[in-house]
């Protein structure tokens, strides 16, 4: 199988690039070692589309953050993923924090962030965020900041790439890369693929993919240090505590602990920043009592009234940070022609990713790749959820398919018809958590306690799977491992 371009990695970076390339007369494939897109950093982050005032001016982060945020804003109504432009505030009360907020304002102006404003009194700050701690008397307000469902955004890119001709290969971890003349031969779990160009968007494993391609010169690779961030996801009764995304002043380790409502109406609090420079840390998504205690104590400095007793889930995600390099590494390899690295995609990676496709086009064109735009581009809109329909729309849906009347997830009002449709989407859901990412079943207060068994049986019936092959999420995450007794 020969392709013009092969993308390694099915997170938001790889899927965004895949969609952009799908608009051109190119044969493109995307390889992902997991069984779905958005399985790593993309599904475990804050879901924030940053305004773009934090990155230092004239960096790739600064330019791509502002551009990417604008693209996401344009695509939201077109593709129907959950998105809300609620703005953000960076709050402070000490002289040092005031100086940092002024610096962020200067950066934002230089980066072209629209509508920035400094709130200079406690009254002004609390008019925007009434539940802030007393004494918060200075803030940077950025109206262009937004929140989104990160896995829906990634799925929207992937679906639109798929319907426009990109081939997706799942459960296909790249194990070897060989340079053969003017092409690359990628060997994986499912065989070999030959390609003229490789785009490395493998997240925390981007350094390993590059090492495979460099071969005996692997010491020329960059080095990624994983940084784990843990979170609280609180019940929707806490969602009223913020109107915007509330940030504390950033430090050397990141943007600090944020408090924000989510697009689903919950409250999210986190993350911390835990750097662990070892291979196992790249897969470590555990949560710890110490980290969660730190998040509780730190967050109360800005929003003290958060009731952590309403917690419905803790989770963590791993970010890719580059050793001794505080920017995105986006370039053609200086050692391998037509091998392009998109590495070190930490925050604001989600905000910037929508612009990565444009960067990929520039790199391909600079390498002499002929780019011819297709005459027609298909558009795939994510289906409107039943709970978001008007009463008239719900009645019409019921007349068309009676399975809309069978509510499987009571917490999030998800009917059987939506779950079945998710199994037949352009990139089908084949696990319980893949269903969750597509239609929110299992995201509510009971966290799948009611709907989980029902979805398990629907997957068995609709996809003709034995019980041993119905997974919670990743391959091998068995829900049922055997029978306790045999029936007649």
C-alpha positions as CSV (number, residue, x, y, z in Angstrom):
1,X,0.0,0.0,0.0
2,X,1.5,3.3,-1.1
3,X,0.5,6.7,0.2
4,X,1.6,10.3,-0.5
5,X,1.5,11.1,3.2
6,X,1.2,8.9,6.4
7,X,0.3,10.6,9.7
8,X,1.4,8.8,12.8
9,X,-0.9,9.6,15.7
10,X,-4.7,9.9,16.1
11,X,-5.0,12.7,18.6
12,X,-6.2,16.2,17.9
13,X,-2.9,17.1,16.1
14,X,-3.0,14.1,13.7
15,X,-6.7,14.3,13.0
16,X,-6.6,18.1,12.3
17,X,-3.7,17.6,9.9
18,X,-5.6,14.7,8.3
19,X,-8.6,16.8,7.6
20,X,-6.6,19.6,6.0
21,X,-4.7,17.2,3.8
22,X,-8.0,15.5,2.8
23,X,-8.9,18.7,0.9
24,X,-6.1,18.1,-1.6
25,X,-5.4,15.5,-4.2
26,X,-3.3,13.4,-1.9
27,X,-3.5,9.8,-0.8
28,X,-3.3,10.0,3.0
29,X,-3.3,7.5,5.8
30,X,-3.4,7.9,9.6
31,X,-1.9,5.2,11.8
32,X,-3.1,5.0,15.5
33,X,-1.9,2.3,17.9
34,X,-5.1,2.5,20.0
35,X,-8.6,1.4,18.9
36,X,-10.0,4.9,18.5
37,X,-9.0,8.5,18.0
38,X,-8.5,10.9,20.9
39,X,-7.3,8.2,23.3
40,X,-4.4,9.9,25.0
41,X,-3.8,13.6,25.9
42,X,-6.7,14.7,23.7
43,X,-9.4,13.1,25.9
44,X,-7.8,14.0,29.2
45,X,-7.3,17.8,29.4
46,X,-9.1,20.9,30.5
47,X,-11.1,21.4,27.3
48,X,-10.1,25.0,27.1
49,X,-9.6,27.0,23.9
50,X,-7.1,29.6,25.2
51,X,-7.2,33.1,24.0
52,X,-3.5,33.3,23.3
53,X,-2.0,35.8,25.7
54,X,0.2,33.3,27.6
55,X,2.7,32.3,24.9
56,X,5.7,34.6,24.4
57,X,5.3,36.7,21.2
58,X,6.9,35.5,18.0
59,X,6.8,31.8,19.0
60,X,4.9,29.1,17.2
61,X,2.7,28.7,20.3
62,X,1.6,32.4,20.1
63,X,0.9,32.4,16.4
64,X,-0.8,29.0,16.2
65,X,-2.9,29.5,19.4
66,X,-4.5,32.6,18.1
67,X,-5.0,31.2,14.6
68,X,-6.2,27.8,15.9
69,X,-8.8,29.4,18.3
70,X,-10.2,31.4,15.4
71,X,-10.6,28.3,13.3
72,X,-12.3,26.3,16.1
73,X,-14.7,29.2,16.5
74,X,-15.5,29.1,12.8
75,X,-15.9,25.3,12.7
76,X,-18.2,24.9,15.7
77,X,-21.5,25.8,14.1
78,X,-20.5,24.1,10.8
79,X,-19.6,20.7,12.5
80,X,-21.9,20.9,15.6
81,X,-19.4,20.0,18.3
82,X,-20.0,21.4,21.7
83,X,-18.3,24.8,22.1
84,X,-19.0,28.0,24.1
85,X,-17.1,31.2,24.0
86,X,-17.3,32.2,27.7
87,X,-14.1,34.1,28.1
88,X,-11.4,33.7,30.7
89,X,-9.9,35.7,33.6
90,X,-6.4,35.4,35.1
91,X,-6.8,36.7,38.7
92,X,-4.4,38.0,41.2
93,X,-4.0,40.1,44.4
94,X,-0.3,40.6,45.1
95,X,2.0,43.1,43.5
96,X,3.9,40.3,41.8
97,X,0.7,38.9,40.4
98,X,-0.3,42.4,39.2
99,X,3.0,42.6,37.3
100,X,2.4,39.1,35.8
101,X,-1.1,40.1,34.6
102,X,0.3,43.2,33.0
103,X,2.9,41.1,31.3
104,X,0.2,38.7,30.0
105,X,-1.7,41.7,28.7
106,X,1.4,43.0,26.8
107,X,1.9,39.5,25.3
108,X,-1.7,39.2,24.3
109,X,-1.7,42.5,22.5
110,X,1.5,41.5,20.7
111,X,0.0,38.2,19.8
112,X,-3.1,39.8,18.3
113,X,-5.6,38.5,20.9
114,X,-8.9,40.5,20.5
115,X,-10.7,42.3,23.3
116,X,-8.3,42.0,26.1
117,X,-9.0,44.1,29.2
118,X,-7.5,44.5,32.6
119,X,-10.0,44.7,35.5
120,X,-8.3,46.9,38.1
121,X,-10.6,46.8,41.2
122,X,-12.0,44.1,43.4
123,X,-15.5,45.3,42.4
124,X,-14.8,45.0,38.7
125,X,-13.3,41.5,39.1
126,X,-16.2,40.2,41.3
127,X,-18.7,41.6,38.9
128,X,-17.4,39.1,36.3
129,X,-16.8,36.3,38.8
130,X,-18.9,36.7,42.0
131,X,-17.7,33.5,43.7
132,X,-14.0,34.5,43.7
133,X,-12.1,34.8,47.0
134,X,-12.2,38.1,48.7
135,X,-9.2,40.3,47.9
136,X,-8.9,39.3,44.2
137,X,-8.6,42.9,42.9
138,X,-6.8,42.5,39.6
139,X,-7.5,40.4,36.5
140,X,-6.9,40.0,32.9
141,X,-10.2,39.4,31.0
142,X,-10.0,37.7,27.6
143,X,-13.5,37.4,26.0
144,X,-12.3,35.2,23.1
145,X,-11.4,32.2,25.3
146,X,-13.7,29.3,25.0
147,X,-14.5,25.8,26.2
148,X,-15.2,22.8,24.1
149,X,-15.6,19.0,24.2
150,X,-12.0,18.0,23.2
151,X,-12.9,14.5,22.0
152,X,-15.9,15.8,20.0
153,X,-13.5,18.3,18.3
154,X,-11.1,15.5,17.5
155,X,-13.9,13.3,16.2
156,X,-15.2,16.1,14.0
157,X,-11.8,16.5,12.4
158,X,-11.5,12.7,12.0
159,X,-15.0,12.2,10.6
160,X,-14.5,15.0,8.1
161,X,-11.1,13.6,7.1
162,X,-12.6,10.1,6.7
163,X,-15.5,11.2,4.5
164,X,-13.0,13.1,2.3
165,X,-10.8,10.0,1.7
166,X,-8.3,9.6,4.5
167,X,-7.7,6.0,5.4
168,X,-7.6,5.3,9.2
169,X,-5.7,2.3,10.6
170,X,-6.3,1.5,14.2
171,X,-4.5,-1.0,16.5
172,X,-1.5,-0.4,14.3
173,X,1.5,0.6,16.4
174,X,4.5,1.6,14.3
175,X,7.3,-0.8,15.2
176,X,9.9,0.1,12.5
177,X,10.6,2.8,9.9
178,X,13.0,2.2,7.1
179,X,14.2,4.8,4.6
180,X,14.1,3.3,1.1
181,X,15.4,5.7,-1.5
182,X,12.9,8.5,-1.8
183,X,10.2,6.7,0.3
184,X,9.7,5.4,3.8
185,X,8.5,1.9,4.8
186,X,6.5,1.8,8.0
187,X,6.1,-1.6,9.6
188,X,3.3,-2.1,12.2
189,X,1.0,-4.6,13.8
190,X,-1.0,-4.8,10.6
191,X,1.8,-5.0,8.0
192,X,3.7,-2.6,5.9
193,X,2.9,0.8,4.4
194,X,5.0,2.8,2.0
195,X,4.8,6.5,1.8
196,X,6.6,9.5,0.3
197,X,6.2,11.6,3.4
198,X,5.7,11.0,7.2
199,X,4.1,13.4,9.6
200,X,5.0,12.5,13.2
201,X,2.1,13.5,15.5
202,X,2.6,10.8,18.1
203,X,2.3,12.9,21.2
204,X,4.4,11.7,24.1
205,X,5.8,9.0,21.9
206,X,6.9,11.4,19.1
207,X,10.5,11.0,20.2
208,X,10.3,7.2,19.9
209,X,8.8,7.5,16.4
210,X,11.6,9.8,15.3
211,X,14.2,7.5,16.8
212,X,12.8,4.6,14.7
213,X,13.2,6.7,11.6
214,X,16.7,7.9,12.5
215,X,17.9,4.4,13.1
216,X,21.6,4.3,14.1
217,X,21.5,8.1,14.4
218,X,18.7,8.0,17.0
219,X,20.8,10.1,19.4
220,X,19.9,13.0,17.1
221,X,16.3,12.8,18.2
222,X,14.6,15.2,20.7
223,X,13.6,14.1,24.1
224,X,10.1,14.3,25.5
225,X,9.5,14.5,29.2
226,X,5.9,13.5,30.2
227,X,4.0,15.8,32.5
228,X,1.0,14.3,34.2
229,X,-1.9,16.6,35.2
230,X,-4.7,15.4,37.4
231,X,-8.3,16.8,37.7
232,X,-11.5,16.8,39.5
233,X,-14.8,16.6,37.6
234,X,-17.6,17.8,39.8
235,X,-21.4,17.4,39.5
236,X,-23.4,19.9,37.5
237,X,-24.8,21.5,40.6
238,X,-21.3,23.1,41.0
239,X,-21.3,24.4,37.4
240,X,-22.7,27.8,38.4
241,X,-19.6,28.8,40.4
242,X,-17.8,30.3,37.4
243,X,-19.0,32.4,34.4
244,X,-15.6,32.2,32.7
245,X,-12.5,30.1,32.9
246,X,-10.8,31.2,36.1
247,X,-7.0,30.9,35.9
248,X,-4.5,31.7,38.6
249,X,-1.3,33.5,37.6
250,X,1.0,31.2,35.7
251,X,4.3,29.9,37.0
252,X,7.3,28.1,35.7
253,X,5.4,24.8,35.7
254,X,2.3,25.9,33.8
255,X,-0.9,28.0,33.9
256,X,-1.8,26.8,37.5
257,X,-4.9,25.3,38.8
258,X,-8.0,26.4,36.9
259,X,-11.7,26.3,37.8
260,X,-14.2,26.3,35.0
261,X,-17.5,25.0,34.0
262,X,-17.5,22.5,31.1
263,X,-19.6,22.5,27.9
264,X,-21.7,19.8,29.6
265,X,-22.4,21.9,32.6
266,X,-20.1,20.3,35.1
267,X,-17.2,22.0,37.0
268,X,-13.6,21.0,36.2
269,X,-10.8,21.8,38.6
270,X,-7.1,21.2,37.9
271,X,-4.5,20.3,36.8
272,X,-1.3,19.9,38.8
273,X,2.0,19.3,37.0
274,X,4.0,16.2,37.7
275,X,7.1,15.7,35.6
276,X,8.4,12.1,35.6
277,X,11.2,11.4,33.1
278,X,10.8,7.7,32.5
279,X,9.1,5.6,29.8
280,X,6.4,4.2,32.2
281,X,5.3,7.8,33.0
282,X,4.1,8.2,29.4
283,X,1.3,5.7,30.1
284,X,0.7,6.6,33.7
285,X,-2.8,8.1,34.0
286,X,-3.3,7.2,37.7
287,X,-4.5,9.7,40.2
288,X,-3.0,10.2,43.7
289,X,-4.2,11.5,47.0
290,X,-1.3,14.0,47.3
291,X,-2.0,15.5,43.9
292,X,-5.7,15.8,44.5
293,X,-5.1,17.4,47.9
294,X,-2.8,19.9,46.2
295,X,-5.5,20.7,43.6
296,X,-8.2,21.2,46.3
297,X,-6.0,23.4,48.4
298,X,-4.6,25.5,45.5
299,X,-8.0,26.0,43.8
300,X,-9.6,27.4,47.0
301,X,-7.2,30.4,46.7
302,X,-9.3,31.6,43.8
303,X,-12.7,29.9,44.2
304,X,-13.0,28.9,47.9
305,X,-16.7,27.7,47.8
306,X,-16.1,24.6,45.5
307,X,-17.8,21.6,47.2
308,X,-15.4,18.7,46.4
309,X,-17.9,16.4,48.0
310,X,-19.8,16.6,44.7
311,X,-16.9,15.0,42.8
312,X,-18.1,12.4,40.3
313,X,-14.8,11.5,38.7
314,X,-11.0,12.0,38.9
315,X,-8.8,11.6,35.9
316,X,-5.4,12.5,34.6
317,X,-3.7,13.2,31.3
318,X,-0.1,13.2,30.2
319,X,1.3,16.2,28.3
320,X,4.4,16.1,26.0
321,X,7.0,18.6,27.1
322,X,10.3,19.0,25.2
323,X,13.5,19.0,27.2
324,X,15.2,22.4,27.0
325,X,12.8,23.7,24.4
326,X,9.7,25.8,25.3
327,X,7.8,25.9,22.1
328,X,6.1,23.6,19.6
329,X,8.7,21.7,17.5
330,X,7.1,21.8,14.1
331,X,9.6,21.3,11.3
332,X,11.0,19.0,8.6
333,X,13.7,16.9,10.0
334,X,17.2,18.3,9.2
335,X,18.3,14.7,8.7
336,X,15.4,13.0,6.9
337,X,13.7,14.6,3.9
338,X,9.9,14.8,4.0
339,X,9.8,13.6,7.6
340,X,7.9,16.2,9.6
341,X,7.8,16.4,13.4
342,X,4.9,18.0,15.3
343,X,6.3,17.4,18.7
344,X,6.1,19.0,22.2
345,X,2.4,19.7,21.7
346,X,1.6,20.7,25.3
347,X,-0.8,23.6,26.3
348,X,-2.0,25.4,24.2
349,X,-1.9,22.4,22.0
350,X,-5.7,21.8,21.9
351,X,-6.2,25.5,21.1
352,X,-3.6,25.5,18.4
353,X,-4.2,22.1,16.7
354,X,-6.8,23.4,14.3
355,X,-4.0,25.4,12.6
356,X,-1.6,22.5,12.4
357,X,-2.9,21.5,9.0
358,X,-2.0,24.8,7.5
359,X,1.6,24.3,8.9
360,X,1.7,20.9,7.4
361,X,0.8,22.3,4.0
362,X,3.6,24.9,4.2
363,X,6.1,22.2,5.0
364,X,4.9,19.9,2.2
365,X,5.0,22.7,-0.3
366,X,8.4,23.8,0.8
367,X,9.6,20.2,0.2
368,X,8.3,20.2,-3.4
369,X,5.1,18.3,-2.9
370,X,2.5,19.2,-5.4
371,X,-0.7,20.5,-3.7
372,X,-3.9,20.5,-5.8
373,X,-7.1,21.4,-4.1
374,X,-10.1,19.1,-4.6
375,X,-13.1,20.5,-6.4
376,X,-15.6,19.3,-3.8
377,X,-15.2,18.8,0.0
378,X,-17.7,16.8,1.9
379,X,-18.9,18.2,5.3
380,X,-20.0,15.9,8.1
381,X,-21.9,17.4,11.0
382,X,-22.1,15.7,14.3
383,X,-25.7,14.6,14.9
384,X,-27.8,16.8,17.2
385,X,-28.3,15.0,20.5
386,X,-31.8,14.1,21.6
387,X,-31.6,16.2,24.8
388,X,-30.7,19.3,22.8
389,X,-33.7,18.9,20.4
390,X,-36.8,20.9,20.6
391,X,-40.0,19.1,21.6
392,X,-41.1,19.1,17.9
393,X,-37.7,17.7,16.8
394,X,-37.9,15.0,19.5
395,X,-41.4,14.0,18.3
396,X,-40.2,13.8,14.7
397,X,-37.2,11.7,15.7
398,X,-39.5,9.3,17.6
399,X,-41.7,8.9,14.5
400,X,-38.7,8.1,12.4
401,X,-37.1,5.7,14.9
402,X,-38.9,4.4,18.0
403,X,-35.5,3.7,19.6
404,X,-35.4,7.4,20.5
405,X,-38.0,6.5,23.1
406,X,-35.7,4.1,24.9
407,X,-33.5,6.1,27.2
408,X,-30.4,4.2,28.0
409,X,-28.4,6.8,29.9
410,X,-30.8,8.6,32.3
411,X,-28.2,11.0,33.7
412,X,-27.5,12.5,30.2
413,X,-30.8,11.6,28.4
414,X,-29.2,9.4,25.8
415,X,-31.5,7.2,23.8
416,X,-30.8,3.8,22.2
417,X,-31.0,5.3,18.7
418,X,-28.0,7.6,19.4
419,X,-25.9,4.8,20.7
420,X,-26.6,2.6,17.8
421,X,-25.9,5.5,15.4
422,X,-22.5,6.0,17.1
423,X,-21.6,2.4,16.3
424,X,-22.1,3.2,12.6
425,X,-20.4,6.6,12.4
426,X,-17.7,7.3,9.9
427,X,-15.3,6.0,12.6
428,X,-17.4,3.6,14.5
429,X,-17.6,3.3,18.3
430,X,-16.7,-0.2,19.3
431,X,-16.2,0.2,23.1
432,X,-18.2,1.5,26.0
433,X,-16.0,4.6,26.4
434,X,-16.0,5.2,22.6
435,X,-19.8,5.4,22.9
436,X,-19.3,7.9,25.8
437,X,-17.1,10.1,23.7
438,X,-19.6,10.2,20.9
439,X,-22.9,10.7,22.7
440,X,-22.1,11.3,26.3
441,X,-23.6,8.2,27.7
442,X,-21.9,7.4,31.0
443,X,-20.7,11.0,31.6
444,X,-23.3,11.8,34.3
445,X,-23.6,11.5,38.0
446,X,-23.7,7.7,38.1
447,X,-20.7,7.4,35.7
448,X,-22.2,4.5,33.8
449,X,-23.5,2.6,36.7
450,X,-27.0,2.4,35.1
451,X,-26.3,2.6,31.4
452,X,-23.0,0.7,31.3
453,X,-24.5,-2.8,31.3
454,X,-27.1,-1.8,28.8
455,X,-24.4,-0.4,26.4
456,X,-22.4,-3.6,26.9
457,X,-25.3,-5.7,25.6
458,X,-26.0,-3.2,22.7
459,X,-22.4,-3.5,21.5
460,X,-22.7,-7.3,21.7
461,X,-25.9,-7.4,19.7
462,X,-25.2,-4.7,17.1
463,X,-21.6,-5.5,16.4
464,X,-21.9,-9.3,17.0
465,X,-19.2,-9.3,19.5
466,X,-18.6,-12.1,22.1
467,X,-18.7,-10.8,25.7
468,X,-15.0,-11.3,26.0
469,X,-14.3,-8.7,23.2
470,X,-16.6,-5.9,24.5
471,X,-14.0,-3.6,26.1
472,X,-14.4,-0.6,28.4
473,X,-11.9,1.4,26.4
474,X,-8.5,0.2,25.2
475,X,-8.1,-3.2,23.7
476,X,-7.9,-5.8,26.5
477,X,-9.9,-3.7,29.0
478,X,-12.4,-6.5,29.5
479,X,-15.7,-5.8,31.3
480,X,-16.6,-9.5,31.6
481,X,-13.8,-12.0,31.9
482,X,-15.9,-15.2,32.3
483,X,-19.1,-16.8,33.5
484,X,-19.7,-17.4,37.1
485,X,-22.2,-20.2,36.4
486,X,-23.6,-22.0,33.3
487,X,-27.3,-21.8,32.5
488,X,-29.4,-24.5,31.0
